[in-house]
Amino acid sequence: MNDAALKSDTQDIVVDEVLPHAPEMIWKALTTSELIGRWLMEPTGFEPVEGKRFTYQTTPAGAWDGVIQCEVLEAVPNERLVYAWKGGDEGNSGYGSRLETVVTFTLSKVANGTRLRLVHAGFVLPKNETALKKMGEGWKKIVPRIGDIASEQVASKKPH
């Protein structure tokens, strides 16, 4: 199969939200391990530095131990965070099947805050259909939570 044919068999998850916070606050929620743990999963070894490898731990399935292997591909403070997201096992079908994708967060300042665009790209169909469906639903809930975490950071800075 050539590259063009291969690409046509992939799908992406796209979530686009405007959050009422400055890009710096959204960036902090996206790049602070403790805060990431509150809206997604606590990463192990994460730093927003290109080339940095880190992991997430989720529910194991079949031959897969539940470890998601990630590597920061790009980190432009307050603008863009991109990382590889790999997990699963070739021997699994459905949940836990082999997954090699890329997650991109793009932040753009807008009049009323920050537009946060998440693209989780590279789901190969039909192999990754379960992941695409479950993660598509998940990201739609997670992206607004990033705004909630940023709100808490703003509130905690205000004098009481």
Secondary structure by P-SEA (a helix, b strand, c coil): ccaaaaaaabbbbbbbbbccccaaaaaaaaccaaaaaaccccccccccccccccccccccccccccbbbbbbcccccccbbbbbbbbbbcccccccccccbbbbbbbbbcccccbbbbbbcccccccaaaaaaaaaaaaaaaaaaaaaaaaaaaaaaccc
